[in-house]
Amino acid sequence: MNAQRLAVITGGSSGIGLELARQFGRHGYDLVIGGQDSPKLGGAAALLRRETGRQVWTAPADLAQPDGVERFYERVRGIGRPVDAFCANAGVGVGGGDFSQTDLDAELRLIDLDVRSQVHLTKLIVRDMAARGSGRILFTSSISALMPGPFEAVYSASKMFIRSFAEALRNEMAPKGIVVTALLPGPTDTDFFHRAGMDGTPVGDGAKDDPAEVARQGFEALMADRHHVIAETLKTKVQGAATNLMSDPMLAQVHRRMSEPKAARRQALSQQPSSGSLVFMGTGLALAALLTTAAIVRPGRRMGGDARNGHYRS
C-alpha cells in the first residue's frame, strides 16, 4: 500500500523543495518533482532515486506561464496514479531596492509564479483530491507573511496571500478529507537571497536556517494535520510569535533593517528615526521575544496549539 503513495513537489530540484522530496521519499512516497531547469531536475531525480529507492518522475515546466501549469498537470496525470500529497513550493523573490527601483517585469513574474500559478495548479490537483475524498497539500509561505516587507514588498505580499489562501482552503477542504498546511520558513540557507538580488543586505548575509530541518518540520506538520508551522530554529519561531505583539509600522521598520540594501540605508540615514527611537524599538522587539518565550515555556500555558514545536492547531 505504501508503494502506491505519490507526492508532487514543485520547485523540487534544490533548496527546501529538494529536502521536502527527500522527506516524502524516505517515508515511502514515490515522487514527481518540478522545476524549470531540466538538467538540474534530472540530477535531483537521480539523487533522490539513489537515496530513497523510490520511483521519481520529473516534470519540467515554467509555472509562471499558464500553459506551463497545464503541461505540468498533464505530466502528473499521465503517470496514472492519484496524487496523495502536493507541495506547492515553487517561488521566487525580488529585492535589491525600494519599489520605485525594482524591476516591474520581475515583480509581475513573481506574482505569476508565487500567486497565480499556485491558485491554478492547486485548483487542478484539489479537484482530483476532492473527488477521491483524500489528500494533503503543503504550501510554502514564509515568516514574511506575518509582517509588511519593505525592500521586498511584492514578495512579502505574495506570501501573505499564500498563507491566507492555505488557511481558507484548509477550512473549505476539511469536510472533503483534504489536509492543508502552511509552512512558514525563516531565512533559509538556499540560493533564494542571491537570486532575489539581496546580497549585501543583513538578511542576505546573515545566518540561515537549515533547509533539511525546515522540510522535516513542514512534513511532520502536514502529517500531524497542523494548520501551519514556523520553521525551523527557536529564534525563528520566537520571531514569528513576537509579530503578534507588535504593530504593523514597527514590524515594517524591523523588516526594513533586515532587508534594506546598504546603499539605500546610507542614503536614508538622515530620514531614519533617532538613535533613541531605534533603541526603544529594539527594546520593544526584545521584550516581545522575551514575553513570547515565557509564554512558550510556562507550564500549563496554552497558545492555541503546540507552541513548543512551533505548531498552532486550528
N, C-alpha and C positions, 0 to 999 in steps of 0.2 A: 504493500500500500504506500509506504513512504517513497518508493521509487517513482511513483506516479505524480508526486507533487512538483509543481513548476512555479518558479519565481522569475519575474521580469523586472529588470533593473535598468533604468535609463541613466546615461552618464556613467556606465559601468566599467569603463576602461581604466580608470585611475581614481585616486583620492577616496572620498567617502563611498562613492558608488562601487568601486572595486572591493572595498572592505565589506560592504553590505553583501556583495555577491559571495565573498568568502564565507560570511556568516551563514547565509542560506545554504550554500553548498555543503558546509560542514554539518548542517542539521538535516541533511537528506533531501534537499531540493535540487532538481535539475534547473538549469539556468538559461535565460535569454538575456544577453547584455547588449545595450545600445550605445552608440557613440557616432561621432562624425568622421573620425579618423580610422579608416578601415584597417591599415596595418597595425596600428596601436590596439585596436579592438581585437584583431586576430591574436596578437601577442598575449593580451589579457586572457582571452579564452583558453589558449594553450596552457597558460599558467594555472588557471582555475581547474582545468581537467587534471593536470598533474597533482595539484594539491588536494583536491576534493574527491577525485574519482567519479565525478558526476558528468552527465551529458551537458554540454554547453553549446548553445547556438549564438551566433552574432546577428545583429540587426542594424547594419549601418544606415544612418538616415540623419538628415538635417531637420531636427524637430522644430526649428524656428520657422519652417515653411509648412503650410497646411498639407501639401502633398507628401512631405516627408513624414508627417504624423500618420497619414493614411498608409504609406508604404510600410512604416514600422508595424502598424497594427496588422496589416495583411501578412507580414512576415511571421508575426506571432501566431496568427490564426492558421497559417499554413503548416505549422508544426502538428496541428491536430490534437492538441491537448488543452484542457482548461487551465486558466491562469489562477493559481491558488493565492499568490502574493504578488503585488505590484508595488515597486518602489519608484515613485515619481521624484527622481533625484537630479535630473539634468538641470543645469543652470549656469549663468554667467554673472559677473559683476561689472560695474563701470564706476571708476573713481578717477582720482588724479587732478581734480579741480572742482570749483563750485559749479552750480548748474548752468551759469552763463558761459562756462568754459568747456564743459564736457561735450562729447560728440553726440549729436542728435541721432544719427543713424545707429550708432552703437546702443544708445538707450532704447530706441524703438525695437531693435533686435532683441535686447534684453527682455522687453515686455513680451515679444513674440515667443521667446523660449521659456522664460520663467513664469509667465502667466497664461498666455493664450494656449500654448501647446499643452500645458498641464490640464487645463479645462477640456481641451479637445480629446487628448488621449485618455484621460480618466473617464470621460463620457463613454467612449467606445468600450473600454475594459469593464467599467462598472455595470453596464447594461448586461454583459455576459454573466458577471458575478451575481447580479440580482436575479436573473432568470434561473440560475443554478441554486441560489439560496445560500451562498457561502463565498468567502473571500477575505483577503486582508490587503489594506492599502497603507503604505508608509510615505508621507510627504516629507521631503527635506526642506524645512523652512530655515530659520536662523534665529539666534538670540537678537539679531537686528529687528526682528518682528515685534519686539517688545518696546521699541523706542524710536523716535524720529532719528533719521540717519543723515546728518549733514555730510556733504562731500561724497556720499553715495546714496543720494536721496531717492533715485528711481529704484535702485536695488532694495533698499530697506522697505520701500512701499510695496514692492513686489512680494517680499517675504511676509509682510503684514497680510497681504491678500491671501497667500498660501495658508498661513496659519488660520485665518478666519474661514477660508474655504474648507480646510480639513475638519475644523470643529463643526461646521454646518453639515458636511457630509456624514460625519460620524453620527450625528443625531438623526439625520434622514435615513441612513442606511442600516442602522442597528436592527430595526424590525425585519430587515431582509437578510439578516445573518452576515452582514459585512462589517468587519472591524476596521476603523480608520484611526491612525495615529500620526501626530506631527512630531518630527524630530527637529529640535532647535539647537544646533551646534553653536559653540562659541568660535573664536578664531582657531582654525584647524590647520595643521601642517600639510597643506596641499599647494598646488600652483595657483590657487584662486587669486591671491592678492597680486601676484605678478601679472597674471592675465588681465586683472581689473585695473592695472595701472596704478597700484597703490604701494609700490616700492617707495621707501623713503618716508612713509607715514609711521607713527608709533605702532599702530596695529599691524601694519605690514612687516615691520622689522622686529616686532616683539615676539615673546614666547607663544607657542601654539599648542593646541591640544592634539592628541594622537588620533588620527583618523580611524585606526583599528578599534580603539576604545569607544569612539563616538558611534561607530557602526554597531558594535556589540550592544551598547546601551539602547540604540534605536531598535535593533532586532528584538531584544528582550522586552522592551516596552510594547512593541507590536504584538508579540506573542502573549503578553500579560493583559492585553486589552486596555492599555493606558491611553488616555486621550492625548497627552503629549509628554515629552521628556526633554529636559535641558541637559546637554551633554558637553564635555564629559568630566571635567575636573570639579572639585569642590568650589574653587574660585569662580568658575563659570556659572555653576548652579546658584551660588550666593549672589552673584551679579544679576542673574536673571530674576531671582526672588526680590532683590532690592528695588527693581524697577517698579514694584507695586507701591513703594513708599516715597517715590519722587515724582515731581510734576514733569509734564512733557517739556517745558522750556529748560528745566535743569537737566533732564535726560539728553536733550538735544545738545546742550553745551558739553556734557560729559562725552557724548559720542564724537563731537567735533574735535575734542582734544586727542582722540584716538585716530581719527581718520583724515585730519587736515594735513595736506602736504606742507613740507617745511617752508617752501617759497610763499605759499598763501598765508602761513602763520606769521612769517616775518612782515608781510605786507599789512596784516590786520592787527599788529601789535598795539597800535595806538587806539584801536577800537575795542580791544578786549576789556573785560571787567578789571577793576583794580586788583592788585595782589591780595588785598584784604577780602574782596569778594570771592576770588578764586580759593583762598584758604577756607572761607566759610563754606563754599560749595563742596570742596574736598572733604571737609569735616562732616558735612551732611551725608555724603556718599559713604564715608567710613562708618558713621553712626547707623545708616540704613543697613549696611552689611552686618554690623555687629548685632543689631536687633534681629535681623533675619537669621543669623547663625544661632542666636539664643533661642529663637522660636523653633528652629530645626532640631536642636539637641535637647530642649527642655523635656523631661519625662512627662508623658501623658498629654503633651500639647499636640493638637490636631491641626493640620493645614490643608484639609480637603484631600488628603492622599498621603502617599508615602514620600514625604519630603526628603527623607534621609537618602533616598536613591534618585532624587531629582524628578520623581514622578508625581503627578497630581491627577487623581481619578476624577472623572466626571460624576 
